[in-house]
Amino acid sequence: MKCLGLYARTLAYLRPSQVAYFLRRRILPQFRSVIKTGDTGRRSGVISMLPGVSVSTPTGDDSHFCFLRQSKCISSQNVDWVCKDMPKLWRYNLHYFDYLHDPQRSFENKCFLISDWIQHNPPGTEDAWEPYTASLRLVNWIKFFLVNECMLAKEQSERLPKTEWVESLYQQALWLEQNIEYHILANHYLKNGVALFFAGFYFHGAHGDRWFRKGLEILKEEIEEQFLPDGGHFERSPMYHSICVVDYLDILNLSKSSPSVISHEITNKFIGKLTTALDFLNGICLPDGGIPLFNDSAFGIAPAPSQIFDYAERVIGYTQPPQSTSLTVTSFPASGYYACRKANDMIIIDCGPVGPDYQPGHAHCDTLSYELAIDGRRVVVDSGVFDYEPSQERAYIRSTRAHNTVVVDGEEQSEVWGVFRVARRARPIHAHINKTEDGSVLFEGAHDGYRRLSGKPIHRRRVTYDGKGSWMIADILEGTGSRCMESFVHIHPKFAITKLGASSIRIEHDGEAIATIHASTTCRMEVEPGCYFPEFGLSQRNPVLVFSCSGELPLQLSYRITKATIQYTETHRHADSLPLTLLPARGERTGDENL
């Protein structure tokens, strides 16, 4: 009955069309038949496109593939396209063909891989022909053909791209058209639209015209649906925000070679929406230039923000706004991100919905969590993402305790389960950030994720910044009854910590004091080992502070983080300062380690 309730609470949020298409996919076989492609001629006027954003991390070289920090050798005669010894996401990456844009791989090897893939992956092959996978591959092949057309013609005596390449591309577009991901929607549906647009732009004839119209229809629909008024992507993942921004930049890049194909009105609408989305990206980046790792976000998947801004400048003339060194606050209320920065110090807080109601697959229990950078270095971090497998790492990373927020009675603020499922979910009650009259900054927010518990507890958080180098985080749990309240603080693994007493610690790096954290209310303070996943497939041990208290509601916990340059003196090096046995040990996890 508990399992049935979980399913019911999850399905209740889906659109009826999603359920209908899901059942259809389960009952009816996917479209798998081999298609006679007929006329696969290229549309006239499509000359080329500017080089896009290359892969952000190396994918290997001519002798091996490397995805998600896992490598596998390539046979020079017969590539293993099945790779059952690798995780599913790794296999998907194998079939995406992002490596066609990797400068470390030779042109000849790229050509060989295209031909070998066609030979060994007939329509309907598992993993290779998933709609999302096919969408990325379609776009990557067309980019490769257009950007490298001169080299293709120079290296080969026959007209290129090769006939079998073009016929396969045409066949993949026909297949995708019959397998659009209406049951998933969100960024998957957008990828389907981008791929159909590329295919329709590339091929002439009735099929090409139909793909073009369908792709453009999806693109027009989803830029309004998926990009919120403040510019953020509605799945509330900075990583997927970056990916979707690049998708639309690719569309505008491709259309430059034939400006009359898309009307000025649509082009201007896309540019306007993209400019707001780029400003949003600029506003949420931390001083190190990287995205915050809220929800499903990790480094090395989407292009780095600097690459995206450079690409946007080349395609639409976007100019990245300079960051002020004075005290500034930034509010993105539709997305739920609130930032305060001064010079190279910055805190960014997440108090938004977990995602669109009908697709929260990339949601974590991170409502009212934050990341903090001091002097340009991340000190308090979100835990990132390790994998998309039904693993203990996946379960941990989506949990409340993996984020810098409050756990009540060991319960999750949102009812996450499986790899991508969410049943009941935390909803923001209010959030705002403002400068105060004394020159400090105040953030206040609250969510209702624990209201399903008896006594209907509400978590409220106040974050105060004094403008000089001190942040006070105060949590209040309202409601009735007796509760246990825990507040987690995840420290970046490059830092060690030293205990200064029962309720305070110092954060250090190579003997240099970075900051102190001190409990401001009566509570227990413990240090436990955590895991930081800045990239898929990479796990690093890190120290996690846990402040806790129990009693009748209302309960309050608060702690202060202070830059060492503001308050640190030699007097703190008293005899009772005991270094904790921790963990700046770094490296990849082994499969038998426990979280």
N, C-alpha and C positions, 0 to 999 in steps of 0.2 A: 504493500500500500504506500509506503514511503517513497518507493521508486516511481510509482504511478503518479503520486503527487508532484514529484520533481518534474516529470515529463509534462504534466498538465500546466504547471506554473511556467514552464519554458515555452510551450506551444501557444500559450495564451497571448504572447506578444507578437507572434508571427502574423504576417499578412495572409489572408486566405489564398491569394495567388501563389505564395511560397509553398504552402502546404499542398496545394493542388499539383504544382509542378514537381514537388518532391515525391509525391505518390506516383505520379506519372513516370518518373525516372526509375522508381523501384519496380513498378509493374511492367512497363514496356521496355524492351531493350533499347539501348542507345543506337543511334544511326551509325552503322558500321560498314555499310556496303561500299565496295570500290566503285568509283564514279568515273565514267568516261567524260573527260574534261572538255572536249570540244575545242572551241576557239579560246586560246589563252593569250591572245594578243595584248600588248601593253597599251595603256591609254596614252593618247598623244598629248604632248605638252608637259608630261611629267619628266623633267630633266634630271634633277638630282635633289639632294637635301644637304644642308650643312651638317658636319659631324655633330652628333649629339653628345650626351654625357657618357663617358666610358665607364666601365665597371669600377666600383669604388674600392674593391679588394681584388688582388690577383686570383685568377681561376686556375692557375697551373701553367703548363707549357706544352710543347708538342708531345711530351712523354707521359703526362699525367693530368688528371682533373683534380681541382681542390675547391670544394664547396663546404661552407659551414665548419671550416678548420679541419676537415677530414679529406685525405688524399687517396687517390686510387690510380694505379698505372693504366696507361692506354696501350692496347695492342696495336701495333702498326699494321696488322692485317685485318683484324676483326674486333671492333669495339664492343665491349659488354654494355649494351644499352639497357639491360634488365637490372643488374646490380642489386640483387636481393639481399646482399650483405650490408647494404647501406640504408639509412632511414629514408622514409618516403620523401621528405622535403629535399634531401640530397638528390634523390632520383629525379624529382621535379626540376631542380636546378640543372641537371644534366640535359634535360629536354627543352629547357628555356632557350638555350643558345645565346645567353648573354656574352659568352666567351668569344663570340664573333667580333666583339669590340674591344677585346683585351690585347693591348700592344705586345704583350709577352708571348703571344701565340703567333706562329708564322701564318702567312697568307695561304700557303700550300696546305697546311694542316687544317685550316678552317674549311677550305674547299673539300678536302678529303672527308671531314666529319659530316658535312651536308650530304654528300653522296652516300656515305655509309649509313647514315640515319635513314635515308629514303629506302635503302635496300633492306633494312632489318626492322622497320617499324611500319607495318601495314596499318590501314585505318582501323581504329578501335583498340589498338595495342594499349595495354594497361600502363598508366602513368604518362606515357608519351602523348596520348590523345585526350587527356583530361582537358575540358574546355579552357580553363585558366592557363594551363601549360601551352596548349595550342595557340592561344591568343598571344602570349609573349613570344613564342617562336615565330609566328607570322610576322610580327612587327620587326623582330630582330633580323630575320632573313631579308625583308624588304629594305630595311636600313642598310644592311650589308651590300645588297645589290646596287642600291642607288649611290651610296658613298664611295664604293669601290668599283664603279662601272668602268672607269678608264683602266684600272689595273686588271680587271677581269678580261677586258678586250685585248690588252697588251700581252697577258700571260698565255692566252689560249688562241688557237687559230680559228676555232669555231665561234659563232656568235654566242655571247654569254649575257646573262646567266644561261647555263645549260638548259636544254629543253626539258630534261627530266626534273630539274630543280623547279622550273616554272610550273610544270604540270602538277608536281607535288604541292607547291604553294597554293595553286588554284583548288586542288582537291581539299586541302586543309581548310580553306575558307568556306567551301561548300559544306564541309562537315561541321564547322563551328556554327554556321548559320542555323543548323538543325539542332544544336546543343547549347544554345545560349543559357546562361546560368540564372534563370528566373527564380530558382528555388533558393539561391544564396543572395543575389543582388549585391549592393554596396560596391566595394572596389573590384570584385570579380566581374560584376555586370559592366562596370566602366571599362575594364580591360577587354571584355568581349567587344564593346563598342569601338574602342581604339583600333583593335585588330580588323574589324569589318571595314572601318573607315580607310585604313591603310590598304587593305585588299581592293576595295572599291576604287580607291585613288589610283592604284597600280594597273588594274585590268580594265579593258574596255568591254563593251557588250552588255547584254541584258543582266547577266549575273553581277558583273562589276557595278553597274548602275544601281542595282538593288542593294548590294552590300554597302555602297557609298551612302545611299539614302538611310538605310537602317543604322549604320554607324553614326552618321551625323545626328540622327534623331536621338540616339542614346546619349551622345555627347552634349547636346543642347539640354536634354532633360536632366542629366546627372550633374551638370555644373551648377544648376540651381538647387538640386536635391542634396548634393554631397558637400558643397562648400557653403559654410554658414555665413551669416552677415558680417562677422568679424574676420572672415578669411580662413578660419580653421576647417579642417576636414571633419565630417560628422562622426567618424569612427574614433575620434579623440586620440589617435596615435600619431605622434610627430613623424614616425617612420613612414606610415602609410600616407600621411599628408604630403611628405616629400615625394613619394612615388607618384601620387596622383597629379601633383603639380608638373612633374616631368612629363607625364602622359600628355597633358594639354600643351605643353611647350613643344613636344614632338609633333602634335597635330598642326600647330601654327608653323612650325619649321617646314613640314612637308608641303603645306599649302602655299608656301612662298613661291614654289616653282610654277604654280598655276593659280594666281590670285583670284581669278574670276570664278573658280569653282565654289568657293565659300563667299557669301555676300559680305559686304563691308559691315553690315549691321551685326552679323553673327561674329565676325572677326573681332570687332570692337568690344562686343559683350565678353568674349573669351579673354581678351587682353585686360579688360577692366576687372573681371573676376580674378584673373591670375595675379594682377598687381596687388590686389588686396590679400590674396593668399601668400604672396611673397613677402609682403610687409608683416603678415602674421608670423611667418617663419623667422624673419629677422628679429621680431620682437620676443620670441620664445627661446632663441639660442642662448646658451650660457657663454660666459667670457672666453671659454676655450674654442668657441666657434661651432660646437656640436649641439645636437638636439637634446632636450631632456628625454629620459627614457620611460615616460609614462605609458601605461598600458603595454601593448605589444610593440615595443620599440627597442632596437639595438643598433649599434654601429656596424657599418660594413654591408648593409643590404641596400638601402637607398643611397644615391649619391650624397656626398657631403654637402652641407648648405653652401659652402663657398663655390663648389662646382655648379650647383643649381643657379646661384646668382649670376655667375659668369655666363652660363647657357642662356639665361633669361635676358641678359644684356645683349647677346648676339642675336637673339630671335625677336624680342619685342622692345629692345632698347631700355630695359629696366635698369634703374640705378638704385643700388642698395643704400638705404638711409644710414648715415653715420650714427654710431652710438655715442650718446653724450656721456661725459665723465661726471656730470653733476647728478644729484639725486633725482631719479625719475621713477614713476610708477606707470605700469601698463596693465590695462584691463582688457581681457577678451571674454566678455560675459557669455556669449553664445556657446563658445567652446568650453568655458569654465577654467581658463588659465589666468593667473594673476601674478604679476612680476614686479619686483622692486630691485633696482640696481643703482649702484654708485661706484664709478670707476670700474675696477675689476672685481667688485663684490656683487653678488646677485642671489636672490632667492626667488624661486618660481613655485607656485602652489597650484594644485589641481583640485578644483571644486566644481566639476562639471558632471553631466550625465555620463554613464559608463560607455555610451555609444548610442546609435539609433536603436529604438526599441526592437525593430524587426531584425537587427543584425548586430548584436554585441559580442561577436566571436572573438574580438581582440581586446576585450575588457579585462582589467585586473581589479582587485579590491584596493584601489589606491585613492579613494575619495578623501580629500583633505591631506594627502601626502605632499611632500615638497622635495626639491633638490636645492642645495646651497653651495655656492662657490665663494671662496675667499682668496683674494689676491690672484684671481684667474684660475684657481685649481678647485676642482670639485672635491668637497669635503663630506657633505651628507649627500648620499646618492640613492636614486631609485635602483632597484635590483636588476632591471633589464630582462632579457629573454634568453633561454638556453636552447629550447627546441619546440617543435610542434608535435611531439609524440605523447602518448598516454604514459608519461614518465613521472617519477617523484619530483624531478626538477620542474616539470610543467605545473604540477599541482602546487608546489611551493611558491613558484613565482607569481601565480595568480592569487595567492592567499593574502589576507590582510597583514599578517605578520611579516611579510616580505617587503612591506612599504613603511614609510615614515608617518604612520598614523596610529589610530587607537583601536585595540581589540577589546571587546567586551565579553567576558565570560568564555573566552576561547572561541567565540562564534565569528563567522565571516560577515562583513558588512554587506556584501552581495553574495548571492547563493550561486557561486561558480561551481561547475562540475564538468567532467569530461575534459576534452581538449579545448573546445571552443564554446561551451554552453553556459548560459546564465539563466537562472529562474528568477526569483525575486531579487531586485537590485536596489542599491542605495540611490536615492535621488537627492540632489541639493535642495535645501530649503531656502537658503539665501547665501550670497557671497558679495563682498565688495572690498576694494582697497583704496585708500586715500592718504594723502599727506595731511598731517595735522598742523595746527597753528604753531606748535613749538618746533616744527621742522622734522618731526619724526614721521613714520609711516605706520598705518594700522590696517591690517587685514582682518576681516571677520567672516566666518562661514559656518554652515551647519548642514548636516545631512540626516536622513531618516532611516538609514540602513538597519538600525537595531530596533525599530519600532515594532517589528514582528515579535520581539521578546516580551515577556510579561513586564508590566510597569512601563512599557512603551518608551524606553530610553532614547534620548536625542543626543548626538555628539556635536558639540559646538567647539570651534577653535578660534583663538585670537593669536595673531602673530604681530608683534610690535618690533619695529626697527628704529633705533635711536638716531640713525643717520651718521653714526660714527664708527660702528663696528660691533654692535651688540644686538642680538635677536632674541626676543622672549617668545616662547611658544607655550601657550596656556590652553589646556583642554578642559572642558566642562562636560560632564555627563549628567543630563537632567532626566527626570522621570521619578518613578517610585520603586521601592524595594531595595534589596541589597545586591550589590554587583561587585565584580572584580574588573578593574580597568588597567590595561597595559598600554604604554606608549613606546613605540620602537623608533630608534635612530640608527640608521645604517651608515657606517663610516667607510669611506673609500679604502680599498685594500692597500694602497701605497702608504697609508699612515699607520703608525703604531699608537697605542694609547697607554698612558700612565695614570694609575689611580692616585688621586690627591687626598682622598678621604672617603667616607661612607657614601657621599652624595655628589662627588665631582671627579672629573677626569681631565687630563690634558691630552690633546692630540698633537703628535709629533711626526716629523719626517727627517730622518738622518740627524737626529738630535736637535733639530730646529723646532721650536714651539710654534704651532699653527693657531690653535684656539683652545679654549677651555669650555667644558659643558658642566653646568652646575644645576642640580635640582633646586627649585625655588619653593617647593611645597614638601611636606612630610611624606615620604614614600620610600619604597625599596628601589635600589639601583643595582642591576646586575649586568654583566657583560657575557654575551653568548656568541659562539661562532655563527657566522652567516655565510651566504654565498652571493657573489656578485657576478652577473652574467652580461658583460658589456657587449659581447658578440655572440651570435649563435655558435654553439659548440665550445665556448670558452667559459670556464668556471674558475673564479678566484675566491679564496677564503677572505673574509673581512670581519672586523669586529662590529657587533650590534649591541647598542645600549638598550636596556629594557627598564623603563621606569614603571612601577606598579603600585596600586593601592586598592583597598577593598573597604566596603562599608555601605551605609545607607545613602541613597541618592538624595540630593545632588553630590557628586564627587568632583574634585578638581585635581589636576596634575599640571605642573608647569616646570619648565627648565629654561635656562638661559645659555646661549652660545655666544662667546665673546672672542673676538680676534686677539691673538696673543700680543700683537703690537699695541693694543689698547690697554691691556690690563696685566699682561704677564711680567713678572719680575723674578729676580733670583730668590726672593723670600718664599716662593712656592716650592723651591727644591728642599723641603724639609725632610727630616729623616723618615717620616712615615709615608713618603711617596713610594708606593710599591708598583713596579712595572707588572702588568698583567701578561700572562703567557699567551700571546696572541699571534698573531697570524699575519704578519705581512707576508707569509708564505704564499706564493702565487703560482699559477699554472693550471693546466687543464685537469678536470676531474677524471678519475677512473670510474669505471662502471659500478664498482662495488662500494663506493663511498656513500655514507649516509648524510643526509642534510642535517 
